[in-house]
């Protein structure tokens, strides 16, 4: 008999067939269990120690899983899901993991009955189509400019978060910040929250001091103590070049024969700086902000001309100032034009908050960038509020792109589950089993909401199923996450953006299909470097 041929390295660990599939399902379920308690308004917080010794306290699914170190490949791909969800729509990171874990769990009994993974996947994809059709039927469209409706939506989005106890304040911050950066170019709407909304966290003060500025602020003081610290209607010039003499790239050697040559070298350097400053002063700006350095000589000329200067401002801050004041960033001082000067700012002032100096450019006429100033007791509180605010702003952004809404509180999931159960007879063959399994798996969202607020889960779910079986008029019934009773979401005013819900369903089902089709996991040790 022939000896077996070893293809893989001896150190390689390999799982094949059923073992690999069940192992992947188990890993996905354990990732879902980590964050199951962080769903809903009665959610718990998780406290994590990061490798640097810092503490993270949060109930944001993506943030928790980002800090958790896992080794199983299927668990890693689950964690990627929440990151993708966060980047795509910014909300629903917890739901997508819980749902995906549950959908994979629903496939376990089917695999044990020798169902082929592709049959399960076919049933799942058909269920996804039914789910999206149902979402289309039960959604409603809102008016983006209606403050009351926008508040309702953002409130339900951050109602599950730590900052929900400050009521409408966080909601208004998010709505105002996003509305400032919405730009329309023909049919195209651009809402770049990441680049043009800066969140400045300053420990101290209290949460009622949080504001969205009509402009921007940055953590800098003027370069010279005598420069003006308050200017009304300033003319602002933004530069991207150093206001000092040119230094050699590495080392420069100069041979001098006469002693006057050294003086003329120094004079040339001074004249170069003087020329730059003369070019700038000719346009009578009140404030000059550069991303590079400002020499002492340049400061002297600016002070004589009554100009306030800032140096070494970050590129991202510079872009925000340009958007807020209408200025253009100039690369060479000899090419400045009158149109490059920003005049859209109403008030410039340097203020001291705590131990730091901050420059404020406020009362901008048409600011397309803004800064949100957050105040709070400790760094941890501020970090958590920042995460909540990011989520809220993403929700407002999504609504600007797609103003359709779906009922929250697990109502959408139950409506989809009922629709799948109703259409069960239209599915032929053995795909019927995995198709029906999705209906059961979707009930995990209302069930978890009920568990997290200590309600009687079985009684509550039976009551909700009865409501949903009545058709479209019962489709808005879900779990009131605070009290744990069945409630009509129309009356409670809990709505979720359509794109967040559909993205959650798509991501969860498609990723479950992907993991189910894996039948071989090879994890080997790397070859040691010679």
Backbone torsions as a table, in degrees:
resi	resn	phi	psi	omega
1	UNK	NA	139.3	-177.7
2	UNK	-71.8	143.7	176.6
3	UNK	-73.3	146.7	-180.0
4	UNK	-65.1	142.5	179.5
5	UNK	-92.7	123.8	179.3
6	UNK	-87.4	114.9	-179.7
7	UNK	-93.6	-44.7	-176.7
8	UNK	-86.3	157.2	175.7
9	UNK	-58.3	147.3	-176.7
10	UNK	-65.4	-26.7	-178.0
11	UNK	-81.3	-6.1	-173.0
12	UNK	-76.2	136.9	176.0
13	UNK	-100.6	129.0	-175.1
14	UNK	-132.2	130.8	174.4
15	UNK	-118.7	134.3	-179.5
16	UNK	-127.3	162.5	172.1
17	UNK	56.9	-135.1	-174.7
18	UNK	-58.5	-39.8	-178.5
19	UNK	-59.3	-45.6	-178.6
20	UNK	-63.5	-44.1	-177.7
21	UNK	-63.4	-46.8	-178.6
22	UNK	-67.8	-35.0	177.0
23	UNK	-63.1	-42.8	179.0
24	UNK	-63.5	-41.6	-179.5
25	UNK	-63.7	-42.2	-179.3
26	UNK	-62.3	-42.7	-179.6
27	UNK	-63.2	-43.2	-179.0
28	UNK	-63.9	-39.5	-179.6
29	UNK	-66.3	-37.8	-178.7
30	UNK	-70.7	-31.8	175.3
31	UNK	-65.3	-41.7	179.7
32	UNK	-63.3	-35.3	-178.9
33	UNK	-67.7	-27.9	-179.8
34	UNK	-58.7	-43.6	-171.0
35	UNK	-109.5	12.6	-178.0
36	UNK	-60.1	-37.0	-175.6
37	UNK	-77.9	-3.6	-178.1
38	UNK	-96.3	17.4	-178.9
39	UNK	-99.1	133.2	172.7
40	UNK	96.7	171.4	-176.3
41	UNK	-69.4	-21.3	178.3
42	UNK	-98.8	31.6	-173.4
43	UNK	-76.8	158.7	177.1
44	UNK	-95.9	158.8	175.3
45	UNK	-96.4	155.5	173.7
46	UNK	-112.9	144.4	178.4
47	UNK	-115.7	122.8	-175.6
48	UNK	-124.4	141.8	174.9
49	UNK	-99.8	120.4	179.8
50	UNK	-85.2	166.6	-174.2
51	UNK	-56.7	-26.0	-178.8
52	UNK	-83.1	-1.5	179.3
53	UNK	92.3	2.3	177.1
54	UNK	-80.5	163.3	-178.8
55	UNK	-111.3	137.6	173.3
56	UNK	-119.4	122.7	176.2
57	UNK	-117.1	116.3	-175.1
58	UNK	-161.1	163.1	168.9
59	UNK	-123.0	23.1	177.6
60	UNK	-86.6	116.9	-174.0
61	UNK	-52.1	-46.2	-177.3
62	UNK	-64.3	-41.5	-177.1
63	UNK	-65.6	-39.7	-179.6
64	UNK	-64.9	-51.1	-174.9
65	UNK	-69.1	-24.6	177.5
66	UNK	-65.8	-33.8	-176.9
67	UNK	-85.5	-19.7	-175.7
68	UNK	-79.5	133.2	-179.1
69	UNK	-99.0	114.4	-179.2
70	UNK	-120.1	155.5	-177.9
71	UNK	-112.7	-21.1	-177.3
72	UNK	-72.5	130.6	-177.0
73	UNK	-60.5	-36.9	-179.8
74	UNK	-67.8	-37.7	178.7
75	UNK	-64.9	-37.1	178.9
76	UNK	-63.6	-41.0	-179.2
77	UNK	-68.8	-29.3	175.3
78	UNK	-64.9	-41.0	-178.5
79	UNK	-66.5	-34.5	176.0
80	UNK	-60.0	-32.7	-179.7
81	UNK	-57.8	-48.3	-175.4
82	UNK	-67.2	-31.3	178.5
83	UNK	-69.1	-41.6	179.1
84	UNK	-63.1	-41.7	179.4
85	UNK	-62.3	-41.0	-177.8
86	UNK	-65.9	-40.9	-178.6
87	UNK	-72.8	-34.7	-175.3
88	UNK	-75.9	-54.3	-176.0
89	UNK	-124.4	-10.8	173.4
90	UNK	77.6	-0.8	-179.3
91	UNK	-145.4	165.7	177.3
92	UNK	79.6	22.5	-177.4
93	UNK	-71.1	-34.1	179.8
94	UNK	-73.5	-45.7	-177.1
95	UNK	-58.6	-39.7	-173.9
96	UNK	-66.2	-36.3	179.9
97	UNK	-71.9	-45.5	-178.9
98	UNK	-61.3	-44.5	-178.0
99	UNK	-65.0	-43.8	-179.0
100	UNK	-63.6	-42.6	178.3
101	UNK	-60.8	-40.6	-177.6
102	UNK	-70.5	-39.6	-179.8
103	UNK	-64.8	-38.9	176.8
104	UNK	-67.8	-37.6	177.5
105	UNK	-62.0	-34.6	-179.5
106	UNK	-68.7	-21.8	-179.3
107	UNK	-82.4	-16.5	-175.1
108	UNK	-59.7	-52.5	178.8
109	UNK	-61.0	-31.1	180.0
110	UNK	-68.3	-40.4	178.5
111	UNK	-65.2	-36.6	179.9
112	UNK	-67.6	-24.1	176.4
113	UNK	-89.2	15.9	177.1
114	UNK	67.1	31.0	170.8
115	UNK	-72.6	140.0	177.4
116	UNK	-79.1	138.3	-178.3
117	UNK	-51.2	-37.3	-177.5
118	UNK	-66.8	-29.9	176.6
119	UNK	-67.2	-42.9	179.4
120	UNK	-62.5	-44.6	-178.7
121	UNK	-61.4	-40.2	179.8
122	UNK	-61.7	-44.2	178.4
123	UNK	-63.0	-40.7	-178.7
124	UNK	-64.9	-44.4	-177.6
125	UNK	-66.3	-33.7	177.6
126	UNK	-67.5	-39.9	178.2
127	UNK	-63.6	-37.6	178.9
128	UNK	-61.2	-41.3	179.4
129	UNK	-62.5	-44.2	177.1
130	UNK	-60.5	-41.6	-178.9
131	UNK	-60.6	-45.6	-178.3
132	UNK	-67.0	-37.0	177.3
133	UNK	-64.0	-40.8	179.7
134	UNK	-64.3	-43.1	179.0
135	UNK	-58.1	-39.9	178.4
136	UNK	-61.5	-36.6	-176.5
137	UNK	-72.0	-41.0	-170.3
138	UNK	-96.2	2.5	-177.0
139	UNK	-80.4	161.1	174.3
140	UNK	-132.4	152.3	-177.7
141	UNK	-101.8	140.1	-179.4
142	UNK	-116.0	168.7	178.1
143	UNK	-95.0	120.5	-175.1
144	UNK	-63.9	-28.3	-177.1
145	UNK	-88.4	-0.7	178.7
146	UNK	-85.5	110.1	-174.6
147	UNK	-60.2	-41.8	-176.1
148	UNK	-62.2	-43.5	-179.3
149	UNK	-68.2	-40.5	179.1
150	UNK	-63.6	-41.7	178.4
151	UNK	-59.3	-43.3	-178.5
152	UNK	-57.1	-45.6	-176.3
153	UNK	-67.7	-46.7	-177.7
154	UNK	-67.7	-34.7	178.7
155	UNK	-61.5	-42.8	-179.0
156	UNK	-71.1	-25.1	178.7
157	UNK	-74.1	-40.1	-179.6
158	UNK	-102.1	9.7	176.3
159	UNK	-65.2	-23.1	-179.1
160	UNK	-89.3	-0.9	-172.2
161	UNK	-102.2	172.3	-177.9
162	UNK	-63.7	-34.7	-173.3
163	UNK	-83.7	3.9	-177.5
164	UNK	-65.2	-21.4	-177.5
165	UNK	-71.1	-11.4	177.4
166	UNK	-94.9	19.1	170.5
167	UNK	58.0	-133.3	-171.0
168	UNK	-77.1	-8.3	-172.8
169	UNK	-63.2	-49.3	178.6
170	UNK	-62.9	-38.2	-178.5
171	UNK	-61.5	-47.6	-178.8
172	UNK	-65.1	-36.7	177.8
173	UNK	-58.8	-46.4	-177.3
174	UNK	-64.8	-46.1	-176.9
175	UNK	-64.1	-45.6	-179.0
176	UNK	-63.4	-41.9	-177.5
177	UNK	-63.3	-43.8	-176.9
178	UNK	-70.7	-39.8	-178.9
179	UNK	-61.9	-30.3	-179.3
180	UNK	-67.9	-32.0	-173.0
181	UNK	-101.5	6.9	177.7
182	UNK	-73.2	124.4	175.7
183	UNK	-124.2	137.9	-179.8
184	UNK	-113.6	127.7	174.2
185	UNK	-122.7	94.8	-175.7
186	UNK	65.4	-123.1	179.3
187	UNK	-83.7	-15.3	-173.5
188	UNK	-87.1	129.0	176.7
189	UNK	-108.9	128.4	178.5
190	UNK	-114.1	127.9	176.3
191	UNK	-131.0	93.0	-177.8
192	UNK	-99.9	87.9	-176.7
193	UNK	-71.9	-35.9	-174.0
194	UNK	-64.3	-41.5	-171.7
195	UNK	-89.9	-33.8	-169.5
196	UNK	-110.4	-3.2	172.6
197	UNK	-111.8	110.8	179.9
198	UNK	-99.5	132.1	177.1
199	UNK	-103.8	114.7	-178.3
200	UNK	-102.2	115.4	-177.5
201	UNK	-99.3	121.9	-179.8
202	UNK	-124.5	109.3	179.5
203	UNK	-61.7	148.1	-178.2
204	UNK	106.5	173.7	-178.8
205	UNK	68.8	-162.5	178.3
206	UNK	-135.6	167.5	-171.1
207	UNK	-64.9	-22.3	179.3
208	UNK	-71.2	-11.0	178.6
209	UNK	-84.4	-5.2	-179.2
210	UNK	-65.4	133.5	179.5
211	UNK	-142.8	156.9	168.0
212	UNK	-100.7	120.4	-176.7
213	UNK	-78.2	150.8	173.3
214	UNK	-83.2	51.1	-175.0
215	UNK	159.6	-148.9	-176.2
216	UNK	-130.2	163.0	173.0
217	UNK	-138.9	152.8	175.0
218	UNK	-144.9	157.3	-171.5
219	UNK	-85.7	74.0	-179.8
220	UNK	-143.9	151.8	171.9
221	UNK	-112.1	164.1	-180.0
222	UNK	-64.3	154.5	-173.8
223	UNK	-75.8	-24.1	-179.0
224	UNK	-126.8	136.7	-173.3
225	UNK	-60.7	-27.4	-174.6
226	UNK	-87.5	-5.9	-177.1
227	UNK	-68.4	155.9	-177.0
228	UNK	-66.3	140.0	-178.2
229	UNK	-112.0	0.1	175.5
230	UNK	-147.1	122.2	-179.4
231	UNK	-136.8	131.0	175.7
232	UNK	-94.1	142.1	-176.4
233	UNK	45.3	59.0	-175.9
234	UNK	-75.5	153.0	170.5
235	UNK	-95.9	123.4	-170.9
236	UNK	-113.2	131.1	177.2
237	UNK	-117.0	127.7	-179.9
238	UNK	-108.7	129.4	-178.2
239	UNK	-121.7	155.3	179.1
240	UNK	-125.1	31.5	-177.2
241	UNK	-139.2	155.1	-178.5
242	UNK	-75.6	141.7	177.4
243	UNK	-101.6	55.5	177.7
244	UNK	-149.8	167.8	-177.7
245	UNK	-67.4	153.5	-177.5
246	UNK	-70.5	130.7	176.6
247	UNK	-96.7	155.5	176.6
248	UNK	-67.6	153.8	-177.0
249	UNK	-60.5	-51.2	179.9
250	UNK	-122.6	-78.3	174.5
251	UNK	-136.6	136.2	-176.6
252	UNK	-117.6	128.0	178.0
253	UNK	-105.2	130.4	177.7
254	UNK	-123.5	128.0	176.3
255	UNK	-97.4	127.6	-176.7
256	UNK	-118.0	131.1	178.8
257	UNK	-95.0	-41.3	-177.8
258	UNK	-109.9	154.5	179.4
259	UNK	-70.8	-25.1	178.7
260	UNK	-67.7	-28.2	-177.8
261	UNK	-58.4	-38.2	-178.3
262	UNK	-65.4	-42.2	178.2
263	UNK	-63.2	-38.7	-179.6
264	UNK	-68.4	-33.0	175.5
265	UNK	-61.4	-48.4	-179.7
266	UNK	-61.7	-40.5	-178.7
267	UNK	-64.0	-39.2	179.2
268	UNK	-61.8	-41.9	178.4
269	UNK	-61.0	-44.9	-179.3
270	UNK	-64.9	-41.2	-179.5
271	UNK	-64.8	-36.2	178.7
272	UNK	-60.9	-47.8	178.6
273	UNK	-64.6	-40.2	-178.9
274	UNK	-62.7	-40.3	179.7
275	UNK	-63.2	-45.1	177.8
276	UNK	-57.4	-48.9	-176.9
277	UNK	-63.9	-37.1	179.6
278	UNK	-63.3	-41.8	177.6
279	UNK	-59.2	-40.5	-177.4
280	UNK	-73.2	-45.7	-176.0
281	UNK	-62.8	-28.9	-178.7
282	UNK	-58.8	-26.2	-178.6
283	UNK	-94.4	6.5	177.3
284	UNK	47.3	52.0	174.1
285	UNK	-78.5	156.2	175.9
286	UNK	-94.7	-30.4	-178.2
287	UNK	-131.7	132.6	173.9
288	UNK	-118.2	125.6	179.6
289	UNK	-122.0	123.7	179.2
290	UNK	-123.1	153.4	178.8
291	UNK	-83.7	-14.5	-177.5
292	UNK	-109.1	-162.2	-175.2
293	UNK	-82.8	162.5	174.4
294	UNK	-128.0	119.6	-176.7
295	UNK	-74.7	164.9	-179.3
296	UNK	-61.7	-36.0	-179.6
297	UNK	-65.4	-42.7	179.0
298	UNK	-62.7	-39.3	178.3
299	UNK	-61.4	-39.4	-179.2
300	UNK	-61.8	-46.6	-179.9
301	UNK	-64.2	-39.8	180.0
302	UNK	-65.0	-40.4	-179.0
303	UNK	-63.5	-41.2	178.6
304	UNK	-62.9	-34.4	-177.8
305	UNK	-88.1	0.0	178.9
306	UNK	73.6	30.4	-179.0
307	UNK	-103.9	137.4	176.1
308	UNK	-93.7	132.2	-176.8
309	UNK	-120.5	144.0	172.5
310	UNK	-124.9	144.1	179.9
311	UNK	-126.8	162.0	177.2
312	UNK	51.4	49.4	174.8
313	UNK	-85.3	141.3	-179.1
314	UNK	-63.4	149.5	-178.8
315	UNK	-57.7	-42.4	-177.9
316	UNK	-64.4	-39.8	178.1
317	UNK	-66.4	-40.0	-179.7
318	UNK	-60.5	-42.1	179.1
319	UNK	-62.8	-38.2	179.5
320	UNK	-67.3	-41.2	178.8
321	UNK	-62.0	-41.4	-179.8
322	UNK	-61.5	-42.7	-180.0
323	UNK	-67.2	-38.2	-174.5
324	UNK	-74.1	-36.5	-171.9
325	UNK	-102.9	-9.6	-179.4
326	UNK	81.5	15.1	179.3
327	UNK	-85.5	164.1	175.2
328	UNK	-115.8	136.7	-180.0
329	UNK	-75.8	123.9	-175.9
330	UNK	-102.1	138.9	-177.7
331	UNK	-94.8	-26.3	-179.3
332	UNK	-131.8	129.1	-176.7
333	UNK	-61.2	-26.3	-177.5
334	UNK	-82.8	0.7	179.8
335	UNK	-113.9	18.8	-178.3
336	UNK	-69.3	139.1	174.4
337	UNK	-122.2	162.6	-179.6
338	UNK	-61.0	-33.6	-177.6
339	UNK	-69.3	-16.3	-179.8
340	UNK	-78.1	-17.0	-177.0
341	UNK	-77.4	131.9	179.2
342	UNK	-89.5	125.4	-178.6
343	UNK	-122.2	13.4	-174.3
344	UNK	-83.9	1.0	-176.0
345	UNK	-97.2	137.8	-177.0
346	UNK	-92.2	-30.0	-176.1
347	UNK	-151.0	129.7	172.4
348	UNK	-113.1	134.2	179.9
349	UNK	-153.5	141.0	173.9
350	UNK	-101.4	123.8	-179.6
351	UNK	-123.4	152.0	177.5
352	UNK	-101.5	123.0	177.1
353	UNK	-121.6	118.2	-174.5
354	UNK	65.8	-125.0	179.7
355	UNK	-99.8	-4.6	-172.0
356	UNK	-105.7	153.4	173.5
357	UNK	-99.9	135.6	178.7
358	UNK	-125.4	136.6	176.5
359	UNK	-96.7	125.3	-179.1
360	UNK	-107.9	131.1	171.3
361	UNK	-116.9	98.0	-169.4
362	UNK	-114.6	-180.0	177.3
363	UNK	53.5	41.5	179.1
364	UNK	-75.0	139.5	-173.9
365	UNK	-69.5	-43.3	-178.1
366	UNK	-140.1	67.4	-176.3
367	UNK	-74.5	120.2	175.3
368	UNK	-101.2	17.0	173.8
369	UNK	-146.2	153.3	-179.8
370	UNK	-152.3	166.2	176.4
371	UNK	-120.7	135.1	174.9
372	UNK	-102.5	120.3	179.9
373	UNK	-96.5	118.0	179.9
374	UNK	-106.1	131.5	174.3
375	UNK	-119.5	147.0	-179.9
376	UNK	-172.7	170.7	-173.5
377	UNK	-62.6	-55.7	-174.8
378	UNK	-129.1	168.8	179.3
379	UNK	-61.0	-39.8	-177.2
380	UNK	-63.0	-43.3	179.4
381	UNK	-62.0	-43.7	-178.4
382	UNK	-64.2	-40.4	179.6
383	UNK	-63.0	-41.4	-178.7
384	UNK	-68.2	-40.0	179.2
385	UNK	-65.2	-37.9	178.9
386	UNK	-62.0	-43.2	179.3
387	UNK	-62.2	-41.4	179.6
388	UNK	-64.5	-40.6	-178.4
389	UNK	-67.0	-38.7	176.9
390	UNK	-59.4	-44.8	179.3
391	UNK	-61.2	-45.4	-178.0
392	UNK	-62.5	-40.9	-179.2
393	UNK	-67.4	-36.4	177.3
394	UNK	-63.5	-38.3	179.1
395	UNK	-63.2	-45.3	179.2
396	UNK	-61.9	-41.2	179.4
397	UNK	-60.9	-45.5	-179.9
398	UNK	-60.1	-40.5	-177.8
399	UNK	-66.5	-34.1	176.9
400	UNK	-63.6	-36.2	-179.8
401	UNK	-78.8	-40.2	-175.8
402	UNK	-141.4	99.0	-171.8
403	UNK	-80.0	20.2	178.4
404	UNK	-86.7	145.8	-176.2
405	UNK	-126.3	151.9	174.4
406	UNK	-126.6	149.5	-179.7
407	UNK	-64.9	142.4	-179.2
408	UNK	-94.2	-158.6	176.5
409	UNK	62.3	29.0	178.6
410	UNK	80.5	1.7	-177.0
411	UNK	-68.0	-41.9	-179.4
412	UNK	-62.4	-44.4	-179.2
413	UNK	-61.2	-41.3	-179.7
414	UNK	-68.1	-37.5	179.1
415	UNK	-64.1	-42.6	178.3
416	UNK	-65.1	-42.4	179.7
417	UNK	-59.5	-43.9	179.1
418	UNK	-64.2	-41.9	-179.2
419	UNK	-63.3	-39.6	179.8
420	UNK	-66.4	-42.6	179.7
421	UNK	-62.8	-39.4	-179.0
422	UNK	-64.9	-39.5	-174.1
423	UNK	-90.9	15.9	-177.2
424	UNK	-59.6	-35.1	-175.9
425	UNK	-70.8	-18.4	-179.0
426	UNK	-78.1	-14.2	-178.7
427	UNK	-91.6	130.1	-178.2
428	UNK	-103.8	155.3	174.7
429	UNK	76.8	-164.5	-173.8
430	UNK	-80.6	-3.9	174.7
431	UNK	-64.7	-14.5	-179.1
432	UNK	-59.5	-37.2	-176.9
433	UNK	-65.6	-54.0	177.9
434	UNK	-63.2	-31.5	178.0
435	UNK	-60.8	-44.3	179.5
436	UNK	-71.4	-28.8	-178.0
437	UNK	-63.2	-32.8	178.4
438	UNK	-63.2	-38.9	-179.9
439	UNK	-58.2	-42.5	179.5
440	UNK	-69.5	-41.7	-176.5
441	UNK	-63.7	-36.1	-177.3
442	UNK	-64.2	-23.2	-179.2
443	UNK	-70.4	-4.8	-179.3
444	UNK	-63.7	-32.0	-177.0
445	UNK	-67.2	-56.4	177.2
446	UNK	-61.1	-33.6	-178.7
447	UNK	-65.4	-44.3	179.9
448	UNK	-65.4	-39.8	177.5
449	UNK	-58.3	-43.6	-179.3
450	UNK	-67.3	-41.4	-179.9
451	UNK	-63.2	-40.9	-175.5
452	UNK	-68.1	-19.6	176.7
453	UNK	-112.3	16.7	169.9
454	UNK	71.3	32.3	179.5
455	UNK	-88.0	169.8	175.1
456	UNK	-80.4	102.7	-167.4
457	UNK	-64.0	-47.6	-173.6
458	UNK	-64.6	-45.4	-179.0
459	UNK	-63.7	-42.9	-177.7
460	UNK	-64.4	-45.8	-178.6
461	UNK	-66.2	-36.1	177.9
462	UNK	-63.7	-42.6	179.8
463	UNK	-62.2	-42.7	-178.9
464	UNK	-68.2	-38.2	178.6
465	UNK	-61.1	-39.8	179.4
466	UNK	-61.9	-45.1	-179.7
467	UNK	-60.2	-45.7	-175.7
468	UNK	-69.9	-24.2	-179.2
469	UNK	-71.4	-10.5	-179.2
470	UNK	-80.7	-4.4	177.1
471	UNK	105.9	-155.9	-171.7
472	UNK	-61.4	-36.7	-176.8
473	UNK	-66.7	-21.1	178.6
474	UNK	-94.7	0.3	-171.2
475	UNK	-73.6	-10.4	-179.4
476	UNK	-97.4	7.9	179.7
477	UNK	-82.9	131.4	179.3
478	UNK	-148.0	-164.6	-177.7
479	UNK	-94.1	130.5	170.4
480	UNK	-79.9	104.7	-171.5
481	UNK	-63.6	-15.4	-178.0
482	UNK	-87.7	-45.1	-175.7
483	UNK	-99.2	-20.7	178.7
484	UNK	80.5	26.7	177.1
485	UNK	-117.5	161.7	177.5
486	UNK	-71.2	137.1	-177.4
487	UNK	-147.5	153.7	177.1
488	UNK	-84.0	121.2	-175.8
489	UNK	-67.3	-22.1	175.3
490	UNK	-62.7	-41.2	-178.5
491	UNK	-76.6	-39.1	-178.9
492	UNK	-73.3	-24.8	180.0
493	UNK	74.7	33.9	178.3
494	UNK	-103.7	107.6	-178.8
495	UNK	-127.8	149.4	179.4
496	UNK	-123.8	147.1	180.0
497	UNK	-60.2	140.8	-177.8
498	UNK	-59.5	-42.7	-175.4
499	UNK	-67.7	-30.6	178.5
500	UNK	-68.0	-46.9	-178.0
501	UNK	-63.1	-48.2	-176.9
502	UNK	-67.5	-36.3	177.7
503	UNK	-63.4	-39.4	178.8
504	UNK	-60.8	-47.9	-178.8
505	UNK	-63.5	-46.5	-178.8
506	UNK	-60.3	-51.0	-176.2
507	UNK	-60.8	-45.8	-175.6
508	UNK	-63.4	-47.8	-175.2
509	UNK	-72.4	-42.0	-178.3
510	UNK	-66.3	-38.2	179.7
511	UNK	-69.7	-35.7	177.6
512	UNK	-62.6	-41.1	178.1
513	UNK	-62.1	-40.1	-178.8
514	UNK	-63.8	-47.0	-177.8
515	UNK	-66.8	-34.7	-179.0
516	UNK	-66.1	-28.9	-175.6
517	UNK	-82.7	-0.2	177.9
518	UNK	-83.2	124.3	178.9
519	UNK	-124.0	8.5	-179.2
520	UNK	-150.2	120.5	178.4
521	UNK	-117.8	115.7	179.0
522	UNK	-111.7	115.1	177.0
523	UNK	-121.9	112.2	-176.4
524	UNK	-116.5	160.6	176.1
525	UNK	-82.5	147.6	179.7
526	UNK	-71.0	151.1	175.6
527	UNK	-67.3	138.0	179.1
528	UNK	-70.9	140.9	179.7
529	UNK	-68.9	136.5	-179.2
530	UNK	-71.4	NA	NA
